[in-house]
Amino acid sequence: MSAQPLWLRCEKKEFERRAALTPTTAKKLLDAGFDIYVERDEQRIFDDSEYEAVGAKLVEHNSWPKAAANIPIIGLKELPVSDAPLIHTHIQFAHCYKRQAGWSSVLARFNKGGGTLYDLEFLQDANGRRVAAFGYHAGFAGAAAGALAYAAQKKGDTLGQLHPYANEEAMITAVKEALGGSGKGVKALVIGALGRCGRGAVDLFKKIGLDEDDILKWDMAETAKGGPFQEILDVDIFVNCIYLNTPIPHFLDKKQINAAGKNRRLSVVVDVSCDTTNPHNPIPIYNINTTFSHPTVPVDVGPGNPPLSVISIDHLPTLLPREASEQFSSDLLPSLLEFPNRQTAPVWLNAEKLFRQKLAEAVEAEGL
Ligand SMILES: NC(=O)c1ccc[n+]([C@@H]2O[C@H](COP(=O)([O-])OP(=O)(O)OC[C@H]3O[C@@H](n4cnc5c(N)ncnc54)[C@H](O)[C@@H]3O)[C@@H](O)[C@H]2O)c1
């Protein structure tokens, strides 16, 4: 049987430095007999030479449209908007299965070109659990951004532009420095603490020096009594990491914040879950997604009351591109190794079935 080819494309989104394949996972695929092509890319956190060193074939930047039709293309984020037909098999996050803006025109490109989409968000194991996700580093980076915003607020400032960190160590050092050496004395509450994002947030708080007792870890059991929760107002930083799938009472609302007046300790809310425009958003105190250039949005707290800001960045793992890529790619690796048997391997078979179903819905919606 001939070698299974796989083509790592560059990412075209601003600030995106993560990669679906890392030099480590590329090497493991090469060892298993894959042919790995890697587009040259200066934006990626890993140098081209790191891929070359493990034996991958380097190809021109953004040249995947010219790749042979039988070579599957792997990437992370959406492709730039276009109506060009897609002839290849693409493995990526496409964000077009939940009727997001423009969903049917993305799928129409596959319909036109005859290509196939395996959406990374929907690759699941036998228990219905995602095989690879970025949650841990989203929570970790979100908690770091929250601590930086808290430190800025204490100095009467607003947190400025955030930049991806070279590695976890650099992030932890920067956060500790902003807090004057350590996070000791800061109090935080993480809701959704048993999930991927929540575990990441808790770990960051531990690593920057918060006392164990000052990290409140809540999940389903603690919120079962129903919000709004006074406990949130009594910490410095609140990080929301829940996976919202049913309407729930608000965790926090403006009435409660205004009523607390000057007796509120809470300074920063980090909404990692980012259900910003969801009508059931449990934190209805803000209504925009913030960005790396403007990481915080102020909450209207009433005159004379201490400030409160929200961070609602929806691509937090980008702040830690190296570790986030390594973890994601190594979690994806067992499924990639099964890719040559995608006609029978459930993880790929189910993902293709879902694609065919969504494609049919898009064909209908677009009147094709
Ligand atoms: N902002 C970002 O950059 C970013 C990146 C990745 C994921 N996310 C989002 O973060 C959210 C969480 O993702 P995850 O991978 O950690 O999910 P997960 O399923 O691993 O964890 C979610 C946790 O929330 C808990 N939970 C759910 N409802 C709750 C409630 N009402 N009260 C208390 N706890 C509750 C669950 O028990 C679970 O422990 C998702 O919405 C995801 O889309 C955001």
The ligand as an ORCA input file, in Angstrom:
! r2SCAN-3c Opt
* xyz 0 1
  N     -12.635     31.207     25.017
  C     -11.942     30.254     24.403
  O     -10.916     30.520     23.774
  C     -12.414     28.825     24.484
  C     -11.578     27.796     24.035
  C     -11.989     26.467     24.203
  C     -13.254     26.211     24.748
  N     -14.060     27.251     25.101
  C     -15.403     27.036     25.658
  O     -15.300     26.718     27.021
  C     -16.456     25.956     27.422
  C     -16.045     24.767     28.255
  O     -15.300     23.866     27.438
  P     -14.620     22.556     28.051
  O     -13.879     21.896     26.940
  O     -13.896     22.902     29.293
  O     -15.919     21.718     28.439
  P     -15.984     20.456     29.405
  O     -17.196     19.721     28.974
  O     -14.669     19.757     29.478
  O     -16.232     21.108     30.846
  C     -17.371     21.830     31.193
  C     -17.576     21.734     32.697
  O     -18.668     22.606     33.034
  C     -19.458     21.947     33.998
  N     -20.791     22.564     33.982
  C     -21.714     22.549     32.995
  N     -22.819     23.231     33.374
  C     -22.556     23.705     34.614
  C     -23.304     24.460     35.545
  N     -24.543     24.887     35.256
  N     -22.758     24.737     36.749
  C     -21.511     24.319     37.057
  N     -20.748     23.593     36.208
  C     -21.267     23.286     35.005
  C     -19.439     20.491     33.575
  O     -19.822     19.633     34.642
  C     -17.964     20.338     33.186
  O     -17.173     19.966     34.299
  C     -17.173     25.604     26.134
  O     -18.264     26.487     25.969
  C     -16.143     25.864     25.065
  O     -16.722     26.230     23.812
  C     -13.649     28.538     25.001
*
